[in-house]
Amino acid sequence: MLNMIKISAVAAALVLVTTGCSTKEDLKAVSDTQFFYTTHHCPVHSGDSVCPMPQVKALEIVDGDDDADGVLNSVDKCPGTVPYQKVDATGCAVVDGDDDNDGVLNSMDKCPGTAAGAQVDASGCAVAIDGDSDKDGVKDSMDKCPATNSNVTKVDADGCAAEVNLIINFEFNSSTVKEDSLADILSFGYFMNEHTSYKANIEGHTDSSGPAEYNQMLSQKRAQAVADLIVSEGNVDASRLQAIGKGESSPIADNATRAGRIENRRTEAHIIK
């Protein structure tokens, strides 16, 4: 009949490893933790030599990473980290900035170059459906100049001014700016002072009456006259303006009609960012 010793309850995760034979003195030393064992486990047992004493070894603990931050649950001090958030060795979020000011930290921002003022989702990307607050034809999510001035007549792909309404018309064969055009010049000066990084080309034009060489010279005088008033009356630095005469080369109306020729005798402002 097999000789057996009663064992106390041991966690299921423990692995028993049998190595060598133990003496009775060994058994006394571990009497607090007794194990079932049989004499047939030890082929040689006589005198004080008894069946091998099973040795106890704990299983290695294997755990997961529930918040997918690269830090195991057993050492993660911040187990609820938001996905894609940058963490330190303890699994806690690294405090960082918000370079595009969209309310989403850089470490979580999948679209780090979002235009200022754009509505974004939790990952920092512009929402697919949005409006056009300044009605310039560029959606708010893409508009880098979301409050386009009403004087702007043309914008670029970023929604920023490319052409500003400064149509100043002239009398036939004249480069004198009419008094009723001063309000438009002052408005343009205000625009330029709002956007101090902009420069502008002031272009002068004529109708097709007279020699082309003369019209080229006249258009230059018209452009310069308007530029000078923007500087003196609009308080804009002269280095930000360039007067360019275009002659009769760029009509916007039919020179065969009187009304068309009046429209073509003009200056325009084109913005340079």
C-alpha positions as CSV (number, residue, x, y, z in Angstrom):
1,M,0.0,0.0,0.0
2,L,1.3,3.4,-0.9
3,N,2.5,5.6,1.9
4,M,0.9,9.1,1.4
5,I,1.2,12.4,3.2
6,K,-1.6,14.9,3.1
7,I,-0.9,18.2,1.2
8,S,-2.5,21.6,2.0
9,A,-4.4,23.5,-0.7
10,V,-2.1,25.2,-3.3
11,A,-3.0,27.7,-6.0
12,A,-3.6,26.2,-9.5
13,A,-0.9,28.3,-11.0
14,L,1.9,26.4,-9.1
15,V,4.0,23.9,-11.0
16,L,5.5,21.0,-9.1
17,V,9.0,20.0,-10.2
18,T,10.4,16.7,-8.8
19,T,14.2,16.7,-8.3
20,G,16.3,14.1,-6.3
21,C,15.4,12.3,-3.0
22,S,14.9,14.1,0.3
23,T,15.6,13.0,3.9
24,K,13.2,12.8,6.8
25,E,14.9,15.9,8.2
26,D,14.1,17.7,4.9
27,L,10.5,16.8,5.3
28,K,10.4,18.1,8.9
29,A,11.8,21.5,7.6
30,V,8.8,21.9,5.3
31,S,6.1,20.3,7.4
32,D,4.0,23.5,7.1
33,T,3.5,22.7,3.4
34,Q,2.8,19.0,3.0
35,F,2.4,17.2,-0.3
36,F,0.9,14.0,-1.5
37,Y,3.7,11.8,-2.7
38,T,4.2,8.0,-3.1
39,T,7.1,5.8,-2.4
40,H,7.1,4.4,-5.9
41,H,8.3,7.8,-7.1
42,C,11.7,7.0,-5.5
43,P,13.2,3.8,-6.8
44,V,15.6,3.6,-3.8
45,H,14.4,4.4,-0.3
46,S,15.9,2.9,2.8
47,G,16.8,4.0,6.2
48,D,16.5,7.7,6.5
49,S,16.1,8.1,2.8
50,V,12.6,8.7,1.6
51,C,10.7,9.4,-1.5
52,P,11.8,12.5,-3.5
53,M,10.4,15.8,-2.1
54,P,8.5,17.7,-4.8
55,Q,9.8,21.2,-5.2
56,V,7.4,24.1,-5.7
57,K,7.9,26.7,-8.4
58,A,5.5,29.6,-9.2
59,L,4.4,30.0,-12.8
60,E,5.6,33.1,-14.5
61,I,2.8,35.7,-14.5
62,V,1.7,36.6,-18.1
63,D,-0.6,39.6,-18.5
64,G,-2.0,41.9,-21.2
65,D,-2.1,45.5,-22.3
66,D,-5.7,46.4,-22.1
67,D,-5.3,50.0,-23.2
68,A,-2.9,49.2,-26.0
69,D,-0.3,51.7,-24.9
70,G,2.7,49.3,-25.0
71,V,2.9,49.0,-21.2
72,L,1.8,45.7,-19.6
73,N,-1.2,45.8,-17.1
74,S,1.0,44.6,-14.2
75,V,3.2,47.8,-14.4
76,D,0.7,50.2,-15.9
77,K,-0.1,53.0,-13.4
78,C,-2.6,54.6,-15.8
79,P,-4.6,51.7,-17.2
80,G,-7.2,53.8,-19.0
81,T,-4.9,55.7,-21.4
82,V,-6.7,56.9,-24.6
83,P,-5.6,55.1,-27.8
84,Y,-2.6,56.7,-29.7
85,Q,-1.7,58.8,-26.7
86,K,2.1,59.0,-26.0
87,V,2.9,57.4,-22.6
88,D,6.0,57.0,-20.3
89,A,7.4,53.8,-18.9
90,T,4.6,53.6,-16.3
91,G,1.9,53.9,-18.9
92,C,0.9,57.4,-18.0
93,A,0.3,60.1,-20.6
94,V,3.1,62.4,-21.6
95,V,2.0,66.0,-21.3
96,D,2.6,67.7,-24.7
97,G,1.4,70.7,-26.8
98,D,-1.2,71.5,-29.4
99,D,0.8,73.1,-32.2
100,D,-2.2,73.7,-34.5
101,N,-4.4,74.9,-31.7
102,D,-7.3,72.6,-32.6
103,G,-7.8,71.4,-29.0
104,V,-6.2,68.0,-29.6
105,L,-2.8,67.3,-28.1
106,N,0.1,66.6,-30.6
107,S,0.5,63.1,-29.2
108,M,-3.0,62.2,-30.2
109,D,-3.4,64.4,-33.3
110,K,-3.5,62.5,-36.5
111,C,-3.9,65.6,-38.6
112,P,-1.3,68.0,-37.0
113,G,-1.6,70.8,-39.7
114,T,-5.3,71.6,-39.3
115,A,-6.2,75.1,-40.5
116,A,-6.9,77.6,-37.7
117,G,-10.5,77.7,-36.6
118,A,-11.4,74.4,-38.4
119,Q,-13.8,72.1,-36.6
120,V,-12.1,68.8,-35.8
121,D,-12.9,65.3,-34.4
122,A,-11.3,63.5,-31.5
123,S,-8.2,62.6,-33.6
124,G,-7.6,66.3,-34.6
125,C,-8.8,65.9,-38.2
126,A,-11.2,68.3,-39.8
127,V,-14.8,67.1,-40.0
128,A,-15.9,66.0,-43.4
129,I,-18.9,68.2,-43.7
130,D,-18.5,71.9,-42.8
131,G,-19.5,75.4,-43.9
132,D,-18.1,78.5,-45.5
133,S,-18.5,81.1,-42.9
134,D,-16.9,84.0,-44.9
135,K,-18.6,82.8,-48.2
136,D,-15.3,82.9,-50.2
137,G,-15.8,79.5,-51.8
138,V,-13.4,77.7,-49.5
139,K,-14.7,75.3,-46.8
140,D,-14.0,76.3,-43.2
141,S,-11.9,73.2,-42.6
142,M,-9.5,74.2,-45.4
143,D,-9.7,78.0,-44.9
144,K,-6.5,79.5,-43.5
145,C,-8.1,83.0,-43.6
146,P,-11.6,82.3,-42.2
147,A,-12.7,85.9,-41.9
148,T,-12.0,87.2,-45.5
149,N,-12.7,90.9,-45.8
150,S,-15.7,91.9,-48.0
151,N,-13.4,93.9,-50.2
152,V,-11.6,90.7,-51.3
153,T,-12.8,89.8,-54.8
154,K,-10.7,86.7,-55.3
155,V,-9.1,84.1,-52.9
156,D,-6.5,81.4,-53.3
157,A,-6.8,77.7,-52.5
158,D,-6.2,78.5,-48.8
159,G,-9.1,81.0,-48.7
160,C,-6.7,84.0,-48.4
161,A,-6.9,87.2,-50.4
162,A,-5.5,87.0,-53.9
163,E,-7.2,90.1,-55.3
164,V,-8.8,93.0,-53.5
165,N,-11.5,95.3,-54.9
166,L,-9.7,98.5,-55.8
167,I,-11.1,99.4,-59.1
168,I,-10.3,103.1,-59.6
169,N,-11.6,104.5,-62.9
170,F,-10.1,107.5,-64.8
171,E,-11.2,110.1,-67.2
172,F,-10.0,109.8,-70.8
173,N,-6.3,110.5,-71.1
174,S,-5.9,111.3,-67.4
175,S,-4.0,109.9,-64.5
176,T,-5.7,112.1,-61.9
177,V,-7.5,110.1,-59.2
178,K,-11.1,111.4,-58.8
179,E,-12.2,112.5,-55.3
180,D,-15.0,110.0,-55.1
181,S,-12.4,107.2,-55.4
182,L,-10.7,108.2,-52.1
183,A,-13.0,106.1,-49.9
184,D,-12.0,103.0,-51.9
185,I,-8.3,103.8,-51.4
186,L,-8.8,104.3,-47.7
187,S,-10.6,101.0,-47.5
188,F,-7.7,99.3,-49.2
189,G,-5.2,100.9,-46.9
190,Y,-7.2,99.6,-43.9
191,F,-7.1,96.1,-45.4
192,M,-3.3,96.3,-45.9
193,N,-2.9,97.4,-42.3
194,E,-4.9,94.5,-41.1
195,H,-2.7,92.1,-43.0
196,T,0.8,93.4,-42.4
197,S,2.5,90.4,-44.1
198,Y,0.8,91.2,-47.4
199,K,2.3,93.2,-50.3
200,A,0.4,94.4,-53.4
201,N,0.9,95.2,-57.0
202,I,-1.1,98.2,-58.1
203,E,-1.8,97.7,-61.8
204,G,-2.7,100.5,-64.2
205,H,-4.8,100.0,-67.4
206,T,-6.0,102.0,-70.4
207,D,-8.5,101.6,-73.2
208,S,-7.2,101.0,-76.7
209,S,-7.5,104.6,-77.8
210,G,-4.2,106.1,-79.0
211,P,-0.8,104.5,-79.6
212,A,0.1,101.5,-77.5
213,E,3.4,103.1,-76.3
214,Y,1.6,106.1,-75.0
215,N,-1.0,104.0,-73.3
216,Q,1.7,102.0,-71.6
217,M,3.2,105.2,-70.1
218,L,-0.3,106.5,-69.1
219,S,-1.1,103.2,-67.3
220,Q,2.1,103.4,-65.3
221,K,1.2,107.0,-64.2
222,R,-2.3,105.8,-63.1
223,A,-0.8,102.9,-61.1
224,Q,1.7,105.2,-59.4
225,A,-0.9,107.8,-58.6
226,V,-3.0,105.3,-56.8
227,A,0.0,103.7,-55.0
228,D,1.1,107.1,-53.7
229,L,-2.4,107.8,-52.3
230,I,-2.4,104.4,-50.5
231,V,0.8,105.4,-48.9
232,S,-0.1,109.0,-48.0
233,E,-3.8,108.5,-47.1
234,G,-3.9,104.9,-46.1
235,N,-0.7,105.0,-44.1
236,V,0.8,102.0,-45.8
237,D,4.6,101.5,-46.1
238,A,5.6,102.3,-49.7
239,S,7.9,99.2,-49.7
240,R,4.8,97.0,-49.6
241,L,3.4,98.4,-52.9
242,Q,4.6,98.2,-56.5
243,A,3.1,100.2,-59.3
244,I,2.9,98.3,-62.6
245,G,1.6,99.7,-65.9
246,K,-0.2,97.2,-68.1
247,G,-1.1,99.5,-71.0
248,E,-4.1,98.4,-73.1
249,S,-3.1,94.7,-72.9
250,S,-5.7,93.5,-70.3
251,P,-9.2,94.9,-71.1
252,I,-12.1,93.8,-69.0
253,A,-14.8,95.2,-71.4
254,D,-15.3,95.8,-75.1
255,N,-13.2,98.8,-76.3
256,A,-15.6,99.2,-79.3
257,T,-18.2,100.8,-77.0
258,R,-17.9,103.9,-74.9
259,A,-19.1,102.1,-71.7
260,G,-16.4,99.4,-72.3
261,R,-13.7,102.0,-72.7
262,I,-14.7,103.7,-69.4
263,E,-14.4,100.3,-67.6
264,N,-11.0,99.6,-69.1
265,R,-9.5,103.0,-67.9
266,R,-8.8,101.7,-64.4
267,T,-6.3,100.5,-61.7
268,E,-6.5,97.1,-59.9
269,A,-4.8,95.7,-56.7
270,H,-3.3,92.2,-56.7
271,I,-2.2,90.7,-53.4
272,I,1.2,89.1,-52.8
273,K,1.5,87.0,-49.7
